[in-house]
Amino acid sequence: MSSLMLALAAYLIGSLSFAVIVSRVMGLADPRSYGSGNPGATNVLRSGNRKAAALTLAGDALKGWLAVWLAQLAAPVLGLGDAAIALAAVAVALGHMWPVFFRFKGGKGVATAAGILLALDWRVGLVVLGVWLVIAKGFKISSLAALLAALLAPVLAWWWMPQPVYWYAVGFIAVLLIARHHQNIRGLLSGKESRIGDKAR
């Protein structure tokens, strides 16, 4: 029961869609109504407001880190082990992708996954984030950077994380993230994928 409560708390934290929240606070259009329709930092950037995009990115990453960090603090107190922390990591990702507060229409999970990885093992988080930045800067295609980072994350988790249950959590989140990019994958294969900074249509 305690593990489920931690997972529920993590899911609710993940359900805070900062793309929508920041846009509302700043008087911008709902990011689900333009561009890709994805409530994430890259789509918010298409509004032309870089500050809103940066706040969205920071908020989504922070909630991923916070949910796992809180689980790491609470688990020993509640007599729980690594499995409860791994479950919380998955739950916050699910909350971001299918947020209960926003009719279950969430983002693809890239920034939130980065926050999760930084909390589980900072080395994995930093390397994956570095790969995303290099690919995104070099090719100007956010989805390509996200997909390559998602493929790398489980490998690094297996290499650096001593907890096998974390490997499964990271692998599951990576699969979800890749699945959420199915339309982007089609765009990449057809050569029609949008680039970072493209204006919303």
C-alpha positions, -999 to 999 in steps of 0.1 A, spaced: 0 0 0 28 24 9 44 18 -25 12 26 -43 8 58 -23 43 69 -33 35 60 -69 2 79 -68 19 110 -53 45 108 -81 18 104 -108 0 135 -95 33 155 -95 39 143 -131 4 154 -140 14 191 -135 18 200 -172 41 230 -171 36 238 -208 -1 244 -201 4 261 -167 32 284 -179 13 293 -211 -18 302 -191 1 323 -166 19 342 -193 -13 347 -214 -2 325 -243 -22 301 -264 -27 266 -251 3 246 -266 -21 218 -274 -38 240 -299 -10 248 -323 22 233 -338 25 196 -330 -2 199 -303 23 185 -278 24 202 -244 62 204 -241 90 229 -242 98 225 -279 62 232 -290 59 261 -265 90 275 -283 70 276 -315 49 304 -299 80 326 -302 83 330 -264 117 316 -253 111 324 -217 79 303 -216 98 275 -233 126 276 -208 103 277 -178 84 247 -193 116 228 -198 128 235 -162 94 227 -147 90 194 -164 125 183 -156 122 195 -120 90 175 -114 107 143 -126 136 149 -103 114 159 -74 91 129 -75 120 105 -75 139 124 -49 109 124 -26 105 87 -31 141 82 -22 136 101 10 103 84 19 112 48 10 136 40 39 112 57 64 83 35 51 105 4 50 104 2 13 132 -7 -11 144 2 -46 113 -12 -63 92 15 -47 115 42 -60 115 27 -95 77 26 -94 76 62 -85 100 70 -114 76 52 -138 46 69 -122 58 105 -127 66 97 -163 31 83 -168 17 114 -151 34 137 -175 23 117 -206 -13 111 -194 -20 139 -168 -52 135 -148 -54 173 -144 -54 180 -182 -78 153 -196 -49 128 -200 -34 148 -229 2 152 -219 37 156 -234 62 131 -247 83 130 -215 117 141 -226 124 168 -200 107 148 -173 127 117 -182 159 138 -179 149 148 -144 141 112 -134 175 101 -147 193 128 -128 176 117 -96 183 80 -101 219 85 -111 234 119 -119 260 104 -142 234 88 -165 213 119 -164 242 142 -174 255 120 -202 220 115 -217 213 152 -214 246 160 -230 238 137 -259 204 153 -264 220 188 -264 247 178 -289 223 162 -313 197 190 -309 222 217 -315 238 199 -344 207 188 -363 181 212 -349 157 183 -346 144 178 -311 127 144 -318 159 129 -332 178 140 -301 151 126 -279 150 92 -296 188 88 -295 189 98 -259 161 73 -251 180 45 -268 212 53 -249 195 57 -214 189 20 -207 224 11 -217 239 36 -194 215 26 -166 227 -10 -169 263 1 -169 262 25 -140 231 18 -118 237 -10 -93 199 -16 -88 185 -40 -115 150 -27 -108 162 8 -120 172 -8 -153 137 -20 -159 122 13 -149 145 33 -172 139 8 -200 102 10 -197 102 48 -197 125 48 -228 100 25 -246 71 48 -236 91 79 -248 99 63 -281 63 52 -286 51 87 -279 73 99 -308 57 76 -334 45 105 -355 80 121 -353 96 89 -364 74 89 -395 84 126 -401 121 117 -398 117 88 -422 99 110 -447 123 139 -442 95 162 -431 102 164 -394 100 200 -380 131 217 -366 137 235 -334 125 271 -336 100 265 -364 71 288 -359 37 274 -350 11 270 -378 
